Amino acid sequence: MPRILYRLSWFTAGLGLALCSAAISPRHASAQTKPTPIHDVNNPVEKPFFRRFYPSAGSAATYQVPAGMRLLITDVSGFSYGSTTVEDIAVYTQAAGVGTARTIPFTTNNHGIVYAGSPVSIVADAGSTVTVAIDDANGSDAAGMNVDVHGYFVPHQ
């Protein structure tokens, strides 16, 4: 009788080990590491938008909104590398067929960095051009500048 219990205990231990190894095998572990698409579950039609523009005092930067999508801009921020004559960031769009503009003023922080930033509500029509410009008192200012634009696309209806 003790021999049967001894063999039964080894069988049970072996079965338990086989079940545990199957549960943590690489096949199962890798299935959990696949990336999951991220979307706003409350607003599933929204597709995130981010773009860094590099306008200068002498030339604006542009972006063409895709056909069939409207761009809703929610935040604009930027800073200048070494210029003290920049005045504001200007964002020009077309909404409902009418040209619109929004300016965000530059300021200087206590470290001497010139920056601008603001939450905004700017709409750009499908197929229209978004223009990002820097207003600068020195039209030949060669300082480096960048502007970050955040928002999301929604289907044009």
N, C-alpha and C positions, 0 to 999 in steps of 0.2 A: 503494500500500500504506500509506504513512503516514497518508493521509486516513481509511482504514478504521479504523486503530488509534485515531486521534484521536476519531472518532465513537463507537467502542466504549468508550473511556474515559469519555466524557460520559454514555453510556447507563448504564454501570456506576455512576458517581457519582450519577446521578439516581435509579436504582433503590435504591441504598443510602440516600440521603436520604429517599426515600419510605418505606422500611421503618422507618427510625429515627423519623420523625415519626409513623407509625402506632403505634409502640410506646409513645410518650410523649404521645399525644394526650390531651386533657382527658377524653374518654370513658373511657379506661383509668385515668387518674390518679384520677378521682373514685370509681371502683370500689374503690380501696384505702382510702379515707377513711371508709367507712361504719362506724359503731360496731359492735363485736363484743360480744354479750352475755357477761357474766362469770358464771361459776359454778365451783364447786369440783369439779374433775374427779374427785377421789377420793371425794367424797360428793355426787353429783349431785342427791339429793333435798332437800338443805339449801337454804333460801332465807334470805338475810341479813335481820336485823332490827336497826334502830336507832331509838331514840325519845328525845327530850329532854323530860323532865317538869319542870313548874314548881310543885312543892308549896310550901306555906308552913307556918308553925308551926301555923296554925289549920285548914288543910284539906289533904287528901291529893289526889294526882292518880291517875287510873285509866286503864287500857287494856283493851279487850275483845279477847281472843284469838279469831281467826277460827275458825268451825266447821270441823272436819275437819283442823285443824292444831294441833300441840302446839308451845309456845314453850319453847326451851331458852335461858335467860339465862346468858351466859358472863362478863359484866363489868358492874359497876355503879360509877359514879363521880359525884361531885358537888362543888359548892362553894357557899359562902355569901358574899353581898355585904354585909359589915359586921356580921355577927352573931358574938358570942363565946359565946353560950349554947346553940348547937346541939350535940346530943350524938351522934346517929347518923342514918343513912338506914335506913329499914325497908322491906323489900319483902315484901309478902304475896301469896301465890298459893294455888292449889288444885292439888294433884298426886295423881293416882289417887283423886280424890274427897275427899281430906283436906286441911284448911287447913294451910299451912306459912308460916313467917316466917324471914327472914334479916335481920340488922342488920349494918351496916358503920359503924364508929365514925369520927367526925370527929376531925381533928387540926389543929394550926396549924403552918404551916411557918415558916422563919426570916424571911419577909417579912410575917408577920402574916395570911396568907391561910388561911382555914379551909376544909379540903377533906377528902374521903373517897374512897376507891377501893379496889377489890379484885376479883381474878378470883373468880368464883363458879360454882356449878353449881346453878341453880334451874330447876325444871320447872313449867310452867303448862299445865293441861289445856285441850283444845280447848273453846272457848266460855266459858271462865272469865274472871274479871277479875283483872288484875294491879293491885295498889294500891301506890303509892310514897308514903311519908310521911316527914316529918322529925320526929324526937323533939327537942324543944327545952325547956330548963329554963324559958324565958320563953314561956309559951303565947300571948302577944300580940306576939311578935317580928314586926316588919314587914320585916325584911331580905329582900332578894331571894335566892332559892336556885334552883339547877337541878340536875337529876340526869340523867345519861346512862345509858341501858340498852342494852347490845349483846347480841346472841345470834343465833339462827336458828330458823326454823320447820322442822318435819319433819311429814310426814303422820301423822295419828293412826290407829293401827291397832288 
